[in-house]
Amino acid sequence: MSRESEPLLRALNRMRSVILDPEQLVKAVASGKQRGSAPKWRRAEIRYVDLKAGRHLQITTYDATQAFTANHPVGDPAALDDLLDLPFANWVVTTATEQTQIQAKSPTTALVSTTELTAPVEVERGHDQAKERLLPESDPVFRVLGLSDKDGKLKPSRQAKYRQVEEFLRQLDAALTDAMKSGKVRTPTAEEPLRIIDLGAGNGYLTFAAQRYLTEVRELPVVVTGVDVKEQSREHNSKIADELGVHAEFVAGTIEGVQLDEKPDVVLALHACDTATDDALARAIEWEAPLVLAAPCCHHDIAAQLRKAPTPAPYSMLTRHGILRERFADTLTDALRASLLRLSGYRVEVVQFVESQHTPRNTMLRAIRTGSPVKGGSVKKEYDELVAEWGVRPKLGELLAER
């Protein structure tokens, strides 16, 4: 392997020539950010694909929650040049025979490392290339959970659950990275591991996947606690933890009643039914949890209130039909929850959890505690007006008022 320092612009120009060669490039990846900068994208992947219209340069860019893919004609460098102008910290370019890494040490200098590959890399030009998995389907956790067979092959009937787990891990990975970089979540140590609590753990699919990914892939010391009202769930999950040999505790009890020796760093509430999500968010706020991920399930409480309350003019069309009223109740409930989290000192994003064809309940509230409630009073004013307009009493609002 060769390693040398050179001007960043010269290194990028040489790399540009390699990327623009459709016969030479296997893949290029840009990631990270230079000190004091904030690229539009957190990651970008570049390769060539063969379409019906011929070979194209495919660029996939990632923000905190989504991936965006665009195909560009061979020989058109505009999209690549736009990426090269962004302050990424690292570029890795792979050809059939070698791999080159460019690390930006400053806005003007780079450390360039080139490694010859011992075996030629097979070039994949297919358009529908499988997405890189955070935890492969052959991982032991999926076999123990019953998603994969004894040979590590995903069971056809469990594909939707596997996709759900993968997308959850992507959300967790992005949120945790953001929170740790901003200093809102501390860097865990062996003596002070990252404490995660899953409220409404159920059969533990997401609990164990999170534990496995964070410990085995990200190599973070983690302690996981799962809470579920069913004793059967506690017994089932404790048995799985023993089989996997992981450090995880499971408790049978209610969300509002669970007591912890130490406050959690991360609170998960994934598909907790109806107002159980509100119970979980209220506990997270009580604990001042630095990071909260909540994927609500059903929204019966507000939906029932909308059925009983007169619809304010001129919005009767929103609630006249049952299916529209149900969807509006979902939106209204989560909008009010997000507002209450902001009023409680959290920065909140409402994002898509999984594709809608896999589950209709695909919204996630992702909240990072800043410790500073929103200023100016506009959020409180809008919340109060919205609640009064629709004549509803959000459960989370009532729980927070009691504390």
Contacts in CASP RR format, 6 or more apart in sequence:
PFRMAT RR
TARGET T0000
AUTHOR 0000-0000-0000
METHOD contacts of the structure
MODEL  1
MSRESEPLLRALNRMRSVILDPEQLVKAVASGKQRGSAPKWRRAEIRYVD
LKAGRHLQITTYDATQAFTANHPVGDPAALDDLLDLPFANWVVTTATEQT
QIQAKSPTTALVSTTELTAPVEVERGHDQAKERLLPESDPVFRVLGLSDK
DGKLKPSRQAKYRQVEEFLRQLDAALTDAMKSGKVRTPTAEEPLRIIDLG
AGNGYLTFAAQRYLTEVRELPVVVTGVDVKEQSREHNSKIADELGVHAEF
VAGTIEGVQLDEKPDVVLALHACDTATDDALARAIEWEAPLVLAAPCCHH
DIAAQLRKAPTPAPYSMLTRHGILRERFADTLTDALRASLLRLSGYRVEV
VQFVESQHTPRNTMLRAIRTGSPVKGGSVKKEYDELVAEWGVRPKLGELL
AER
1 113 0 8 1.000
1 114 0 8 1.000
1 115 0 8 1.000
1 116 0 8 1.000
2 113 0 8 1.000
2 114 0 8 1.000
3 111 0 8 1.000
3 112 0 8 1.000
3 113 0 8 1.000
3 114 0 8 1.000
4 111 0 8 1.000
4 112 0 8 1.000
5 105 0 8 1.000
5 109 0 8 1.000
5 110 0 8 1.000
5 111 0 8 1.000
5 112 0 8 1.000
6 109 0 8 1.000
6 110 0 8 1.000
6 112 0 8 1.000
7 108 0 8 1.000
7 109 0 8 1.000
7 110 0 8 1.000
8 102 0 8 1.000
8 104 0 8 1.000
8 106 0 8 1.000
8 107 0 8 1.000
8 108 0 8 1.000
8 109 0 8 1.000
8 110 0 8 1.000
9 108 0 8 1.000
11 102 0 8 1.000
11 110 0 8 1.000
11 112 0 8 1.000
12 84 0 8 1.000
12 91 0 8 1.000
12 102 0 8 1.000
12 110 0 8 1.000
15 28 0 8 1.000
15 91 0 8 1.000
15 93 0 8 1.000
15 100 0 8 1.000
15 102 0 8 1.000
16 77 0 8 1.000
16 80 0 8 1.000
16 81 0 8 1.000
16 84 0 8 1.000
18 24 0 8 1.000
18 25 0 8 1.000
18 28 0 8 1.000
18 93 0 8 1.000
18 95 0 8 1.000
18 100 0 8 1.000
19 25 0 8 1.000
19 28 0 8 1.000
19 46 0 8 1.000
19 57 0 8 1.000
19 80 0 8 1.000
19 93 0 8 1.000
20 57 0 8 1.000
20 75 0 8 1.000
20 77 0 8 1.000
20 80 0 8 1.000
22 48 0 8 1.000
22 55 0 8 1.000
22 57 0 8 1.000
22 74 0 8 1.000
24 95 0 8 1.000
24 96 0 8 1.000
25 46 0 8 1.000
25 47 0 8 1.000
25 48 0 8 1.000
25 93 0 8 1.000
25 94 0 8 1.000
25 95 0 8 1.000
26 47 0 8 1.000
26 94 0 8 1.000
26 95 0 8 1.000
26 96 0 8 1.000
26 121 0 8 1.000
26 123 0 8 1.000
27 45 0 8 1.000
27 46 0 8 1.000
27 47 0 8 1.000
27 93 0 8 1.000
27 94 0 8 1.000
28 45 0 8 1.000
28 46 0 8 1.000
28 47 0 8 1.000
28 91 0 8 1.000
28 92 0 8 1.000
28 93 0 8 1.000
28 94 0 8 1.000
29 43 0 8 1.000
29 44 0 8 1.000
29 45 0 8 1.000
29 46 0 8 1.000
29 91 0 8 1.000
29 92 0 8 1.000
30 41 0 8 1.000
30 43 0 8 1.000
30 44 0 8 1.000
30 46 0 8 1.000
30 83 0 8 1.000
30 86 0 8 1.000
30 88 0 8 1.000
30 90 0 8 1.000
30 91 0 8 1.000
31 42 0 8 1.000
31 43 0 8 1.000
31 44 0 8 1.000
31 88 0 8 1.000
31 89 0 8 1.000
31 90 0 8 1.000
32 39 0 8 1.000
32 42 0 8 1.000
32 43 0 8 1.000
32 88 0 8 1.000
32 89 0 8 1.000
32 90 0 8 1.000
33 39 0 8 1.000
33 42 0 8 1.000
33 87 0 8 1.000
33 88 0 8 1.000
33 89 0 8 1.000
34 87 0 8 1.000
34 88 0 8 1.000
34 89 0 8 1.000
34 104 0 8 1.000
34 106 0 8 1.000
34 107 0 8 1.000
37 87 0 8 1.000
38 87 0 8 1.000
39 86 0 8 1.000
39 87 0 8 1.000
39 88 0 8 1.000
40 61 0 8 1.000
40 63 0 8 1.000
40 86 0 8 1.000
41 61 0 8 1.000
41 62 0 8 1.000
41 63 0 8 1.000
41 83 0 8 1.000
41 86 0 8 1.000
42 62 0 8 1.000
42 63 0 8 1.000
42 64 0 8 1.000
42 174 0 8 1.000
43 61 0 8 1.000
43 62 0 8 1.000
44 59 0 8 1.000
44 60 0 8 1.000
44 61 0 8 1.000
44 62 0 8 1.000
44 83 0 8 1.000
44 88 0 8 1.000
45 59 0 8 1.000
45 60 0 8 1.000
46 57 0 8 1.000
46 58 0 8 1.000
46 59 0 8 1.000
46 60 0 8 1.000
46 80 0 8 1.000
46 83 0 8 1.000
47 57 0 8 1.000
47 58 0 8 1.000
47 124 0 8 1.000
47 125 0 8 1.000
48 55 0 8 1.000
48 56 0 8 1.000
48 57 0 8 1.000
48 58 0 8 1.000
48 74 0 8 1.000
48 125 0 8 1.000
49 55 0 8 1.000
49 56 0 8 1.000
49 58 0 8 1.000
49 71 0 8 1.000
49 125 0 8 1.000
49 126 0 8 1.000
49 127 0 8 1.000
49 129 0 8 1.000
50 56 0 8 1.000
50 125 0 8 1.000
50 126 0 8 1.000
50 127 0 8 1.000
51 71 0 8 1.000
51 127 0 8 1.000
55 74 0 8 1.000
55 125 0 8 1.000
56 71 0 8 1.000
56 72 0 8 1.000
56 73 0 8 1.000
56 74 0 8 1.000
57 71 0 8 1.000
57 72 0 8 1.000
57 73 0 8 1.000
57 74 0 8 1.000
57 75 0 8 1.000
57 76 0 8 1.000
57 79 0 8 1.000
57 80 0 8 1.000
58 69 0 8 1.000
58 70 0 8 1.000
58 71 0 8 1.000
58 72 0 8 1.000
58 127 0 8 1.000
59 69 0 8 1.000
59 70 0 8 1.000
59 71 0 8 1.000
59 72 0 8 1.000
59 79 0 8 1.000
59 80 0 8 1.000
59 83 0 8 1.000
60 67 0 8 1.000
60 68 0 8 1.000
60 69 0 8 1.000
60 70 0 8 1.000
61 67 0 8 1.000
61 68 0 8 1.000
61 83 0 8 1.000
62 68 0 8 1.000
64 174 0 8 1.000
64 175 0 8 1.000
64 178 0 8 1.000
64 349 0 8 1.000
65 171 0 8 1.000
65 174 0 8 1.000
65 349 0 8 1.000
65 351 0 8 1.000
65 352 0 8 1.000
66 352 0 8 1.000
70 79 0 8 1.000
72 78 0 8 1.000
72 79 0 8 1.000
72 80 0 8 1.000
87 104 0 8 1.000
87 107 0 8 1.000
88 104 0 8 1.000
89 103 0 8 1.000
89 104 0 8 1.000
90 101 0 8 1.000
90 102 0 8 1.000
90 103 0 8 1.000
90 104 0 8 1.000
91 101 0 8 1.000
91 102 0 8 1.000
92 99 0 8 1.000
92 100 0 8 1.000
92 101 0 8 1.000
92 102 0 8 1.000
93 99 0 8 1.000
93 100 0 8 1.000
93 101 0 8 1.000
93 102 0 8 1.000
94 100 0 8 1.000
94 121 0 8 1.000
95 121 0 8 1.000
96 117 0 8 1.000
96 120 0 8 1.000
96 121 0 8 1.000
96 123 0 8 1.000
97 116 0 8 1.000
97 117 0 8 1.000
97 120 0 8 1.000
97 121 0 8 1.000
98 114 0 8 1.000
98 115 0 8 1.000
98 116 0 8 1.000
98 117 0 8 1.000
99 114 0 8 1.000
99 115 0 8 1.000
99 117 0 8 1.000
100 112 0 8 1.000
100 113 0 8 1.000
100 114 0 8 1.000
100 115 0 8 1.000
101 112 0 8 1.000
101 113 0 8 1.000
101 114 0 8 1.000
102 110 0 8 1.000
102 111 0 8 1.000
102 112 0 8 1.000
103 110 0 8 1.000
103 111 0 8 1.000
103 112 0 8 1.000
103 113 0 8 1.000
104 110 0 8 1.000
105 111 0 8 1.000
133 166 0 8 1.000
134 166 0 8 1.000
134 169 0 8 1.000
134 170 0 8 1.000
134 173 0 8 1.000
134 213 0 8 1.000
134 217 0 8 1.000
135 141 0 8 1.000
135 142 0 8 1.000
135 165 0 8 1.000
135 166 0 8 1.000
135 169 0 8 1.000
135 209 0 8 1.000
135 212 0 8 1.000
135 213 0 8 1.000
135 217 0 8 1.000
137 147 0 8 1.000
137 148 0 8 1.000
137 152 0 8 1.000
137 153 0 8 1.000
137 154 0 8 1.000
137 162 0 8 1.000
138 148 0 8 1.000
138 152 0 8 1.000
138 153 0 8 1.000
139 148 0 8 1.000
139 212 0 8 1.000
140 244 0 8 1.000
141 208 0 8 1.000
141 209 0 8 1.000
141 212 0 8 1.000
141 244 0 8 1.000
142 148 0 8 1.000
142 152 0 8 1.000
142 154 0 8 1.000
142 162 0 8 1.000
143 149 0 8 1.000
143 150 0 8 1.000
143 152 0 8 1.000
144 208 0 8 1.000
144 240 0 8 1.000
144 243 0 8 1.000
144 244 0 8 1.000
145 203 0 8 1.000
145 204 0 8 1.000
145 205 0 8 1.000
145 208 0 8 1.000
145 240 0 8 1.000
146 155 0 8 1.000
146 158 0 8 1.000
147 154 0 8 1.000
147 155 0 8 1.000
147 158 0 8 1.000
147 161 0 8 1.000
147 162 0 8 1.000
147 165 0 8 1.000
147 205 0 8 1.000
148 154 0 8 1.000
148 155 0 8 1.000
148 158 0 8 1.000
149 155 0 8 1.000
154 162 0 8 1.000
160 358 0 8 1.000
160 359 0 8 1.000
161 205 0 8 1.000
163 354 0 8 1.000
163 355 0 8 1.000
163 358 0 8 1.000
164 205 0 8 1.000
164 206 0 8 1.000
164 353 0 8 1.000
164 354 0 8 1.000
164 358 0 8 1.000
164 359 0 8 1.000
165 205 0 8 1.000
165 206 0 8 1.000
165 209 0 8 1.000
167 353 0 8 1.000
167 354 0 8 1.000
167 355 0 8 1.000
168 206 0 8 1.000
168 209 0 8 1.000
168 210 0 8 1.000
168 270 0 8 1.000
168 293 0 8 1.000
168 295 0 8 1.000
168 353 0 8 1.000
168 354 0 8 1.000
169 209 0 8 1.000
169 210 0 8 1.000
169 213 0 8 1.000
171 293 0 8 1.000
171 351 0 8 1.000
171 353 0 8 1.000
171 364 0 8 1.000
171 366 0 8 1.000
172 210 0 8 1.000
172 213 0 8 1.000
172 214 0 8 1.000
172 293 0 8 1.000
173 213 0 8 1.000
173 218 0 8 1.000
175 291 0 8 1.000
175 293 0 8 1.000
175 366 0 8 1.000
175 368 0 8 1.000
176 185 0 8 1.000
176 214 0 8 1.000
176 266 0 8 1.000
176 291 0 8 1.000
178 368 0 8 1.000
179 185 0 8 1.000
179 290 0 8 1.000
179 291 0 8 1.000
179 368 0 8 1.000
180 186 0 8 1.000
180 187 0 8 1.000
182 368 0 8 1.000
184 290 0 8 1.000
184 291 0 8 1.000
184 368 0 8 1.000
184 369 0 8 1.000
184 370 0 8 1.000
185 194 0 8 1.000
185 265 0 8 1.000
185 266 0 8 1.000
185 290 0 8 1.000
185 291 0 8 1.000
185 368 0 8 1.000
186 192 0 8 1.000
186 265 0 8 1.000
186 290 0 8 1.000
188 194 0 8 1.000
188 220 0 8 1.000
188 221 0 8 1.000
188 222 0 8 1.000
188 265 0 8 1.000
189 221 0 8 1.000
190 221 0 8 1.000
193 220 0 8 1.000
193 221 0 8 1.000
193 222 0 8 1.000
193 223 0 8 1.000
194 214 0 8 1.000
194 220 0 8 1.000
194 221 0 8 1.000
194 222 0 8 1.000
194 223 0 8 1.000
194 265 0 8 1.000
194 266 0 8 1.000
195 223 0 8 1.000
195 225 0 8 1.000
195 262 0 8 1.000
195 263 0 8 1.000
195 264 0 8 1.000
195 265 0 8 1.000
195 266 0 8 1.000
196 210 0 8 1.000
196 211 0 8 1.000
196 214 0 8 1.000
196 222 0 8 1.000
196 223 0 8 1.000
196 224 0 8 1.000
196 225 0 8 1.000
196 264 0 8 1.000
196 265 0 8 1.000
196 266 0 8 1.000
196 267 0 8 1.000
196 268 0 8 1.000
197 224 0 8 1.000
197 225 0 8 1.000
197 226 0 8 1.000
197 227 0 8 1.000
197 258 0 8 1.000
197 260 0 8 1.000
197 264 0 8 1.000
197 266 0 8 1.000
197 267 0 8 1.000
197 268 0 8 1.000
198 204 0 8 1.000
198 206 0 8 1.000
198 207 0 8 1.000
198 210 0 8 1.000
198 224 0 8 1.000
198 225 0 8 1.000
198 226 0 8 1.000
198 227 0 8 1.000
198 268 0 8 1.000
198 269 0 8 1.000
198 270 0 8 1.000
199 226 0 8 1.000
199 227 0 8 1.000
199 255 0 8 1.000
199 258 0 8 1.000
199 267 0 8 1.000
199 268 0 8 1.000
199 269 0 8 1.000
199 272 0 8 1.000
199 276 0 8 1.000
199 279 0 8 1.000
199 280 0 8 1.000
199 283 0 8 1.000
200 226 0 8 1.000
200 227 0 8 1.000
200 228 0 8 1.000
200 229 0 8 1.000
200 255 0 8 1.000
200 269 0 8 1.000
200 270 0 8 1.000
200 272 0 8 1.000
200 276 0 8 1.000
200 280 0 8 1.000
201 207 0 8 1.000
201 226 0 8 1.000
201 227 0 8 1.000
201 228 0 8 1.000
201 233 0 8 1.000
201 237 0 8 1.000
201 250 0 8 1.000
202 228 0 8 1.000
202 230 0 8 1.000
202 233 0 8 1.000
202 237 0 8 1.000
203 233 0 8 1.000
203 236 0 8 1.000
203 237 0 8 1.000
204 226 0 8 1.000
204 233 0 8 1.000
204 237 0 8 1.000
204 240 0 8 1.000
206 268 0 8 1.000
206 270 0 8 1.000
207 224 0 8 1.000
207 226 0 8 1.000
207 237 0 8 1.000
207 248 0 8 1.000
207 268 0 8 1.000
208 237 0 8 1.000
208 240 0 8 1.000
208 241 0 8 1.000
208 244 0 8 1.000
208 246 0 8 1.000
208 248 0 8 1.000
210 222 0 8 1.000
210 224 0 8 1.000
210 268 0 8 1.000
211 222 0 8 1.000
211 224 0 8 1.000
211 246 0 8 1.000
211 248 0 8 1.000
212 244 0 8 1.000
212 246 0 8 1.000
214 220 0 8 1.000
214 222 0 8 1.000
215 221 0 8 1.000
215 222 0 8 1.000
215 246 0 8 1.000
222 247 0 8 1.000
223 247 0 8 1.000
223 248 0 8 1.000
223 249 0 8 1.000
224 246 0 8 1.000
224 247 0 8 1.000
224 248 0 8 1.000
224 249 0 8 1.000
225 248 0 8 1.000
225 249 0 8 1.000
225 250 0 8 1.000
225 251 0 8 1.000
225 260 0 8 1.000
225 264 0 8 1.000
226 237 0 8 1.000
226 248 0 8 1.000
226 249 0 8 1.000
226 250 0 8 1.000
226 251 0 8 1.000
227 250 0 8 1.000
227 251 0 8 1.000
227 253 0 8 1.000
227 255 0 8 1.000
227 258 0 8 1.000
228 234 0 8 1.000
228 237 0 8 1.000
228 250 0 8 1.000
228 251 0 8 1.000
228 252 0 8 1.000
228 253 0 8 1.000
229 252 0 8 1.000
229 253 0 8 1.000
229 254 0 8 1.000
230 252 0 8 1.000
231 252 0 8 1.000
233 250 0 8 1.000
233 252 0 8 1.000
234 250 0 8 1.000
234 251 0 8 1.000
234 252 0 8 1.000
237 248 0 8 1.000
237 250 0 8 1.000
238 250 0 8 1.000
241 247 0 8 1.000
241 248 0 8 1.000
241 250 0 8 1.000
251 258 0 8 1.000
254 279 0 8 1.000
255 269 0 8 1.000
255 272 0 8 1.000
255 276 0 8 1.000
255 279 0 8 1.000
255 280 0 8 1.000
255 283 0 8 1.000
256 279 0 8 1.000
256 282 0 8 1.000
256 283 0 8 1.000
258 283 0 8 1.000
260 287 0 8 1.000
263 287 0 8 1.000
263 288 0 8 1.000
263 289 0 8 1.000
264 287 0 8 1.000
264 289 0 8 1.000
265 289 0 8 1.000
265 290 0 8 1.000
265 291 0 8 1.000
266 289 0 8 1.000
266 290 0 8 1.000
266 291 0 8 1.000
266 292 0 8 1.000
266 293 0 8 1.000
267 280 0 8 1.000
267 283 0 8 1.000
267 284 0 8 1.000
267 287 0 8 1.000
267 289 0 8 1.000
267 291 0 8 1.000
267 292 0 8 1.000
267 293 0 8 1.000
267 294 0 8 1.000
268 293 0 8 1.000
268 294 0 8 1.000
269 276 0 8 1.000
269 277 0 8 1.000
269 280 0 8 1.000
269 281 0 8 1.000
269 284 0 8 1.000
269 292 0 8 1.000
269 293 0 8 1.000
269 294 0 8 1.000
269 295 0 8 1.000
270 293 0 8 1.000
270 294 0 8 1.000
270 295 0 8 1.000
271 295 0 8 1.000
271 296 0 8 1.000
271 297 0 8 1.000
271 361 0 8 1.000
272 279 0 8 1.000
272 280 0 8 1.000
272 294 0 8 1.000
272 296 0 8 1.000
272 297 0 8 1.000
273 297 0 8 1.000
273 298 0 8 1.000
274 297 0 8 1.000
274 298 0 8 1.000
274 299 0 8 1.000
274 300 0 8 1.000
274 301 0 8 1.000
275 301 0 8 1.000
275 395 0 8 1.000
276 297 0 8 1.000
277 294 0 8 1.000
277 296 0 8 1.000
277 297 0 8 1.000
277 337 0 8 1.000
278 301 0 8 1.000
278 337 0 8 1.000
278 394 0 8 1.000
278 395 0 8 1.000
278 396 0 8 1.000
278 397 0 8 1.000
278 399 0 8 1.000
279 395 0 8 1.000
279 399 0 8 1.000
280 294 0 8 1.000
281 292 0 8 1.000
281 294 0 8 1.000
281 337 0 8 1.000
281 340 0 8 1.000
281 341 0 8 1.000
281 365 0 8 1.000
281 396 0 8 1.000
282 396 0 8 1.000
282 399 0 8 1.000
282 400 0 8 1.000
282 403 0 8 1.000
284 292 0 8 1.000
284 294 0 8 1.000
284 367 0 8 1.000
285 341 0 8 1.000
285 344 0 8 1.000
285 346 0 8 1.000
285 400 0 8 1.000
286 403 0 8 1.000
288 369 0 8 1.000
288 371 0 8 1.000
289 369 0 8 1.000
290 368 0 8 1.000
290 369 0 8 1.000
291 367 0 8 1.000
291 368 0 8 1.000
291 369 0 8 1.000
292 341 0 8 1.000
292 346 0 8 1.000
292 365 0 8 1.000
292 366 0 8 1.000
292 367 0 8 1.000
292 368 0 8 1.000
292 369 0 8 1.000
293 364 0 8 1.000
293 365 0 8 1.000
293 366 0 8 1.000
293 367 0 8 1.000
294 337 0 8 1.000
294 364 0 8 1.000
294 365 0 8 1.000
294 367 0 8 1.000
295 353 0 8 1.000
295 361 0 8 1.000
295 362 0 8 1.000
295 363 0 8 1.000
295 364 0 8 1.000
295 365 0 8 1.000
296 330 0 8 1.000
296 333 0 8 1.000
296 334 0 8 1.000
296 337 0 8 1.000
296 361 0 8 1.000
296 363 0 8 1.000
296 365 0 8 1.000
297 361 0 8 1.000
298 361 0 8 1.000
299 326 0 8 1.000
299 329 0 8 1.000
299 330 0 8 1.000
299 333 0 8 1.000
299 334 0 8 1.000
301 333 0 8 1.000
301 395 0 8 1.000
302 329 0 8 1.000
302 332 0 8 1.000
302 333 0 8 1.000
302 336 0 8 1.000
302 392 0 8 1.000
302 394 0 8 1.000
303 325 0 8 1.000
303 326 0 8 1.000
303 329 0 8 1.000
305 391 0 8 1.000
305 392 0 8 1.000
305 393 0 8 1.000
306 319 0 8 1.000
306 325 0 8 1.000
306 328 0 8 1.000
306 329 0 8 1.000
306 332 0 8 1.000
306 390 0 8 1.000
306 392 0 8 1.000
307 325 0 8 1.000
309 390 0 8 1.000
309 391 0 8 1.000
309 392 0 8 1.000
311 318 0 8 1.000
311 319 0 8 1.000
312 389 0 8 1.000
312 390 0 8 1.000
317 324 0 8 1.000
318 324 0 8 1.000
318 325 0 8 1.000
318 328 0 8 1.000
319 325 0 8 1.000
319 328 0 8 1.000
330 363 0 8 1.000
332 386 0 8 1.000
332 390 0 8 1.000
332 392 0 8 1.000
333 394 0 8 1.000
334 350 0 8 1.000
334 363 0 8 1.000
334 365 0 8 1.000
335 350 0 8 1.000
335 386 0 8 1.000
336 383 0 8 1.000
336 386 0 8 1.000
336 387 0 8 1.000
336 392 0 8 1.000
336 394 0 8 1.000
336 396 0 8 1.000
336 397 0 8 1.000
337 365 0 8 1.000
337 394 0 8 1.000
337 396 0 8 1.000
338 348 0 8 1.000
338 350 0 8 1.000
338 365 0 8 1.000
339 379 0 8 1.000
339 382 0 8 1.000
339 383 0 8 1.000
339 386 0 8 1.000
340 383 0 8 1.000
340 394 0 8 1.000
340 396 0 8 1.000
340 397 0 8 1.000
340 400 0 8 1.000
341 348 0 8 1.000
341 365 0 8 1.000
341 367 0 8 1.000
342 348 0 8 1.000
342 373 0 8 1.000
342 374 0 8 1.000
342 379 0 8 1.000
343 373 0 8 1.000
343 374 0 8 1.000
343 379 0 8 1.000
343 380 0 8 1.000
343 383 0 8 1.000
344 373 0 8 1.000
344 400 0 8 1.000
345 369 0 8 1.000
345 370 0 8 1.000
345 371 0 8 1.000
345 372 0 8 1.000
345 373 0 8 1.000
345 374 0 8 1.000
346 367 0 8 1.000
346 368 0 8 1.000
346 369 0 8 1.000
346 370 0 8 1.000
346 371 0 8 1.000
347 367 0 8 1.000
347 368 0 8 1.000
347 369 0 8 1.000
347 370 0 8 1.000
348 365 0 8 1.000
348 366 0 8 1.000
348 367 0 8 1.000
349 365 0 8 1.000
349 366 0 8 1.000
349 367 0 8 1.000
350 363 0 8 1.000
350 364 0 8 1.000
350 365 0 8 1.000
350 366 0 8 1.000
351 363 0 8 1.000
351 364 0 8 1.000
351 366 0 8 1.000
352 362 0 8 1.000
352 363 0 8 1.000
352 364 0 8 1.000
353 359 0 8 1.000
353 361 0 8 1.000
353 362 0 8 1.000
353 363 0 8 1.000
353 364 0 8 1.000
354 362 0 8 1.000
355 362 0 8 1.000
356 362 0 8 1.000
387 393 0 8 1.000
387 394 0 8 1.000
END
